[in-house]
């Protein structure tokens, strides 16, 4: 097994272990990928690594990758860490999406099913409605979900069935994140915050970087309160938040027509000027080298310009992100930071 494949195996196994809630269990309950990956890792380290329990494994994987005897993979990964504060890092989730090869997760597979059904029984607008609801409501109630379904489907039975699939993305608020009849909500992503052994965690390392989870918003809960399941939050809501934010910024500008997830999510945003169209696809990758590796083509035929847009939250905390991307010269599209894109659009509108 090549060292890069080894990292992917471990990352995928960690995410699965964490999502299944087995992290507090014994090593015997580890997913196959994690068990196989850890066995290979321990065997090939310069000084053989012996893992006797869960705590020792988490401690080992909380070190930079270069300290695990894997620095030959790529300098891009040397300082990356697979576990941060006891939970999989953003890089872990990025790699897990690749390895699972099911458009990221079961939840994204459900979105594909919704798209296919809407092509027959619905419209583009219905897809945007469903996707926006998920992104804008990481925490909601049964009543709000039912009202959303009723308002958008009226007497259309088939469409109601499709809209009702949104319920599969939600779950009851877990007992371990409640404090009586209250929960703490992250100021950055809007999901539940949990505390374990004095450490507060959320869905992403980025929430920690923003310190958004330290002083979370206190919110009352009722029996009908729901939150997005972890997979839906991680793979649909969290990466969708910068997409919505950029769309709202662009729609404030005069002289633009801005469409969200056109052609049933062929890409994220289509911007129409007086005489041309631009295609924008927002990519929220923790590691710029990983983004370069994964995105090699983006050139929708209906648009004159195509941009892979990096959310501001990534370039803000990774000062070298833009410089790394500028060194690339992809054919047919351009990597661009969110702020640079907005400046470019402002100049275009004024012409």
C-alpha positions as CSV (number, residue, x, y, z in Angstrom):
1,X,0.0,0.0,0.0
2,X,1.4,3.4,-1.0
3,X,1.8,5.9,1.8
4,X,-0.7,8.3,0.3
5,X,-3.3,5.5,0.1
6,X,-2.4,4.6,3.7
7,X,-3.3,8.2,4.9
8,X,-6.6,7.9,2.9
9,X,-7.4,4.6,4.6
10,X,-6.8,6.0,8.1
11,X,-8.7,9.2,7.4
12,X,-11.7,7.3,6.0
13,X,-11.7,4.9,8.9
14,X,-11.5,7.7,11.5
15,X,-14.5,9.5,10.0
16,X,-16.5,6.4,9.9
17,X,-15.6,5.5,13.5
18,X,-16.5,9.0,14.7
19,X,-19.8,9.1,12.8
20,X,-20.8,5.8,14.1
21,X,-20.2,7.0,17.7
22,X,-17.7,4.2,18.4
23,X,-14.8,6.4,19.3
24,X,-15.3,5.7,23.0
25,X,-15.4,2.0,22.4
26,X,-12.6,-0.6,22.2
27,X,-10.1,-0.9,19.3
28,X,-11.9,-4.1,18.3
29,X,-14.8,-1.9,17.0
30,X,-12.6,0.0,14.6
31,X,-13.7,0.1,11.0
32,X,-11.8,-2.1,8.6
33,X,-10.0,0.8,6.9
34,X,-8.8,2.3,10.2
35,X,-7.6,-1.1,11.5
36,X,-5.8,-2.0,8.3
37,X,-4.3,1.5,8.0
38,X,-3.0,1.6,11.6
39,X,-1.5,-1.8,11.3
40,X,0.5,-0.7,8.2
41,X,1.4,2.6,9.9
42,X,2.7,0.9,13.0
43,X,4.7,-1.6,11.1
44,X,6.5,0.8,8.8
45,X,7.5,3.6,11.2
46,X,11.3,3.9,11.8
47,X,10.7,3.0,15.4
48,X,7.8,0.5,15.5
49,X,4.8,2.1,17.0
50,X,2.7,0.0,19.5
51,X,-0.9,1.0,20.0
52,X,-2.4,-0.6,23.1
53,X,-5.6,1.4,23.4
54,X,-7.9,4.1,21.9
55,X,-6.1,6.9,23.8
56,X,-2.7,5.9,22.5
57,X,-4.1,5.8,18.9
58,X,-5.7,9.3,19.2
59,X,-2.5,10.7,20.7
60,X,-0.4,9.2,17.8
61,X,-2.7,10.6,15.1
62,X,-2.8,14.0,16.8
63,X,0.8,14.5,15.7
64,X,1.8,16.1,12.3
65,X,2.0,13.6,9.5
66,X,5.7,14.2,9.1
67,X,6.2,12.7,12.6
68,X,4.5,9.5,11.6
69,X,7.2,8.4,9.2
70,X,5.1,9.5,6.2
71,X,6.9,12.7,5.1
72,X,7.7,11.3,1.7
73,X,4.0,11.6,0.7
74,X,4.3,15.3,-0.2
75,X,5.6,18.4,1.6
76,X,2.0,19.6,1.3
77,X,0.9,17.2,4.0
78,X,3.9,17.5,6.4
79,X,2.2,19.8,8.9
80,X,-1.3,18.3,8.5
81,X,-2.9,16.5,11.5
82,X,-5.5,13.8,11.3
83,X,-7.1,14.3,14.7
84,X,-7.7,17.7,16.3
85,X,-9.2,17.8,19.8
86,X,-10.2,14.2,19.6
87,X,-12.2,14.5,16.4
88,X,-11.2,14.0,12.7
89,X,-9.6,17.1,11.1
90,X,-10.9,18.9,8.1
91,X,-8.2,17.1,6.0
92,X,-9.6,13.8,7.3
93,X,-13.1,14.6,6.0
94,X,-11.7,15.8,2.6
95,X,-9.8,12.5,2.2
96,X,-12.8,10.5,3.3
97,X,-14.9,12.1,0.7
98,X,-12.5,10.9,-2.0
99,X,-12.2,7.4,-0.6
100,X,-15.9,6.8,-0.2
101,X,-16.5,7.7,-3.8
102,X,-20.2,8.1,-3.3
103,X,-20.3,11.9,-3.8
104,X,-18.9,12.3,-0.4
105,X,-21.4,10.4,1.8
106,X,-24.7,8.7,2.1
107,X,-26.3,12.1,2.6
108,X,-25.0,13.4,-0.7
109,X,-26.3,10.2,-2.3
110,X,-29.7,11.2,-1.0
111,X,-29.4,14.6,-2.6
112,X,-28.6,12.9,-6.0
113,X,-31.8,10.8,-5.5
114,X,-33.8,14.0,-4.8
115,X,-32.3,15.6,-8.0
116,X,-33.3,12.6,-10.1
117,X,-36.9,12.6,-8.8
118,X,-37.2,16.4,-9.3
119,X,-36.1,16.1,-12.9
120,X,-39.4,14.1,-13.4
121,X,-41.8,15.6,-10.9
122,X,-40.4,19.0,-10.0
123,X,-38.4,22.0,-11.1
124,X,-35.0,23.6,-10.6
125,X,-36.7,25.9,-8.0
126,X,-37.7,22.9,-5.9
127,X,-34.1,21.7,-5.7
128,X,-32.9,25.2,-4.6
129,X,-35.7,25.3,-2.0
130,X,-34.6,21.9,-0.5
131,X,-30.9,22.6,-0.6
132,X,-31.3,26.1,1.0
133,X,-33.5,24.8,3.8
134,X,-30.8,22.2,4.8
135,X,-28.1,24.8,4.7
136,X,-30.0,27.5,6.5
137,X,-31.5,25.2,9.2
138,X,-28.8,23.1,10.9
139,X,-31.2,23.2,13.9
140,X,-35.0,23.3,13.4
141,X,-38.2,21.8,14.6
142,X,-40.6,19.2,13.2
143,X,-43.3,21.9,12.8
144,X,-40.9,24.1,10.7
145,X,-40.1,21.2,8.5
146,X,-43.7,20.3,8.0
147,X,-44.6,23.9,7.2
148,X,-41.8,24.1,4.7
149,X,-43.1,21.0,2.9
150,X,-46.7,22.1,3.0
151,X,-45.9,25.6,1.6
152,X,-43.9,24.3,-1.3
153,X,-46.0,21.4,-2.4
154,X,-49.7,22.3,-1.9
155,X,-51.7,19.5,-3.4
156,X,-49.0,17.8,-5.5
157,X,-48.7,14.4,-4.0
158,X,-45.5,13.3,-5.8
159,X,-43.7,16.6,-5.1
160,X,-44.8,16.3,-1.4
161,X,-43.1,12.8,-1.2
162,X,-39.8,14.3,-2.6
163,X,-39.9,17.3,-0.2
164,X,-40.6,15.0,2.7
165,X,-37.3,13.2,2.0
166,X,-35.7,16.2,3.8
167,X,-36.7,14.6,7.1
168,X,-34.1,11.9,6.5
169,X,-31.4,14.4,7.0
170,X,-32.5,15.3,10.5
171,X,-32.4,13.6,13.9
172,X,-33.5,14.3,17.5
173,X,-31.1,16.3,19.6
174,X,-28.7,13.8,21.2
175,X,-28.9,13.6,25.0
176,X,-25.1,14.2,25.4
177,X,-25.3,17.7,23.8
178,X,-28.2,18.9,26.0
179,X,-27.9,20.8,29.2
180,X,-31.4,20.4,30.6
181,X,-33.7,22.0,28.1
182,X,-30.9,24.0,26.4
183,X,-28.2,23.5,23.9
184,X,-25.2,25.5,22.8
185,X,-25.0,26.4,19.2
186,X,-21.8,27.3,17.3
187,X,-21.7,31.0,16.2
188,X,-20.0,30.0,12.9
189,X,-21.8,27.0,11.5
190,X,-25.0,26.9,13.6
191,X,-24.7,23.3,14.7
192,X,-24.7,21.9,18.2
193,X,-21.6,22.2,20.4
194,X,-20.5,19.4,22.6
195,X,-18.0,19.3,25.4
196,X,-15.9,16.3,26.4
197,X,-13.2,16.2,28.9
198,X,-13.2,19.9,29.1
199,X,-12.7,20.3,25.3
200,X,-15.5,21.9,23.2
201,X,-15.9,20.7,19.7
202,X,-18.1,21.4,16.7
203,X,-18.3,20.1,13.1
204,X,-15.1,21.6,11.8
205,X,-11.6,22.7,12.8
206,X,-12.6,26.0,11.2
207,X,-15.2,26.6,13.9
208,X,-12.4,26.2,16.5
209,X,-10.1,28.6,14.5
210,X,-12.9,31.2,14.7
211,X,-13.3,30.5,18.4
212,X,-17.0,30.4,17.5
213,X,-17.7,27.4,19.7
214,X,-16.2,28.7,22.9
215,X,-19.1,31.1,23.6
216,X,-21.9,29.4,21.8
217,X,-25.4,30.7,21.6
218,X,-27.7,29.3,24.2
219,X,-30.9,27.9,22.6
220,X,-33.9,26.4,24.2
221,X,-35.1,23.0,22.9
222,X,-38.5,21.4,22.8
223,X,-39.4,17.8,22.2
224,X,-39.8,18.5,18.4
225,X,-36.4,20.2,18.1
226,X,-34.2,18.5,15.4
227,X,-30.6,18.9,14.2
228,X,-28.9,17.8,11.0
229,X,-27.3,14.4,11.2
230,X,-23.5,14.7,11.4
231,X,-23.0,13.5,7.8
232,X,-25.5,16.0,6.4
233,X,-24.0,18.8,8.5
234,X,-20.5,18.0,7.4
235,X,-21.0,17.2,3.7
236,X,-24.0,19.4,2.8
237,X,-24.6,22.2,5.2
238,X,-21.1,23.3,6.1
239,X,-19.7,23.5,2.6
240,X,-23.0,25.0,1.4
241,X,-22.7,27.9,3.8
242,X,-20.1,29.8,1.8
243,X,-22.0,29.1,-1.4
244,X,-25.1,30.8,0.0
245,X,-23.1,33.7,1.5
246,X,-21.4,34.4,-1.9
247,X,-24.7,34.3,-3.7
248,X,-26.3,36.8,-1.3
249,X,-23.3,39.2,-1.8
250,X,-23.6,39.0,-5.6
251,X,-27.3,39.5,-5.7
252,X,-26.9,42.9,-4.0
253,X,-25.0,44.1,-7.0
254,X,-26.9,45.9,-9.8
255,X,-26.6,44.7,-13.3
256,X,-26.1,41.0,-12.4
257,X,-28.4,38.0,-12.7
258,X,-27.3,35.3,-10.1
259,X,-28.6,31.7,-10.2
260,X,-27.9,29.2,-7.5
261,X,-27.0,25.6,-8.3
262,X,-28.1,25.9,-12.0
263,X,-29.0,22.8,-14.0
264,X,-29.7,20.9,-10.9
265,X,-26.4,21.6,-9.3
266,X,-24.1,21.3,-12.3
267,X,-22.1,23.9,-10.5
268,X,-22.7,26.3,-7.6
269,X,-23.4,29.8,-9.1
270,X,-24.0,31.2,-12.5
271,X,-23.5,34.9,-12.9
272,X,-25.0,36.6,-16.0
273,X,-23.7,40.0,-17.1
274,X,-25.1,42.0,-20.0
275,X,-23.2,40.0,-22.6
276,X,-21.7,36.9,-21.0
277,X,-22.0,34.3,-18.3
278,X,-19.5,33.1,-15.6
279,X,-19.6,29.7,-13.9
280,X,-18.5,29.6,-10.2
281,X,-17.9,26.5,-8.2
282,X,-17.0,27.0,-4.6
283,X,-14.5,24.5,-3.2
284,X,-14.0,24.4,0.6
285,X,-10.9,22.3,0.9
286,X,-8.6,22.5,4.0
287,X,-5.5,21.8,2.0
288,X,-4.8,23.7,-1.3
289,X,-2.6,20.9,-2.7
290,X,-5.5,18.5,-2.2
291,X,-7.8,20.9,-4.1
292,X,-5.3,21.0,-7.0
293,X,-5.1,17.3,-7.1
294,X,-8.9,16.8,-7.1
295,X,-10.0,19.6,-9.5
296,X,-8.5,19.2,-12.9
297,X,-11.4,20.2,-15.1
298,X,-14.2,22.8,-14.9
299,X,-15.3,24.3,-18.1
300,X,-19.2,24.5,-18.5
301,X,-20.0,25.0,-22.2
302,X,-22.7,27.6,-21.5
303,X,-20.3,30.0,-19.8
304,X,-17.4,32.1,-21.2
305,X,-15.4,32.1,-17.9
306,X,-15.1,29.4,-15.2
307,X,-13.7,29.9,-11.7
308,X,-13.0,27.6,-8.8
309,X,-13.7,29.9,-5.9
310,X,-11.9,29.5,-2.5
311,X,-14.0,30.6,0.4
312,X,-12.7,33.5,2.5
313,X,-12.6,31.3,5.6
314,X,-9.9,29.1,4.0
315,X,-7.6,31.8,2.8
316,X,-8.0,33.8,6.0
317,X,-6.3,31.2,8.2
318,X,-4.0,29.7,5.5
319,X,-1.9,32.6,4.4
320,X,-0.1,30.6,1.7
321,X,-3.3,29.2,0.1
322,X,-3.6,31.8,-2.7
323,X,0.1,31.7,-3.5
324,X,0.0,27.9,-3.9
325,X,-3.0,28.1,-6.3
326,X,-1.5,31.0,-8.3
327,X,1.5,28.7,-9.2
328,X,-1.0,26.5,-11.0
329,X,-2.0,27.2,-14.6
330,X,-5.1,25.0,-15.2
331,X,-6.6,24.9,-18.7
332,X,-10.2,26.1,-19.0
333,X,-10.7,27.6,-15.6
334,X,-9.0,29.7,-12.9
335,X,-8.5,29.3,-9.2
336,X,-9.6,32.5,-7.4
337,X,-10.1,33.7,-3.9
338,X,-13.6,35.0,-2.9
339,X,-12.4,38.6,-2.4
340,X,-10.5,38.6,-5.7
341,X,-13.6,37.4,-7.5
342,X,-15.8,40.1,-6.0
343,X,-13.3,42.8,-7.0
344,X,-13.2,41.4,-10.5
345,X,-17.0,41.4,-10.8
346,X,-17.2,44.9,-9.4
347,X,-14.9,46.1,-12.2
348,X,-16.9,44.1,-14.8
349,X,-20.2,45.7,-13.7
350,X,-18.7,49.2,-14.0
351,X,-17.5,48.7,-17.6
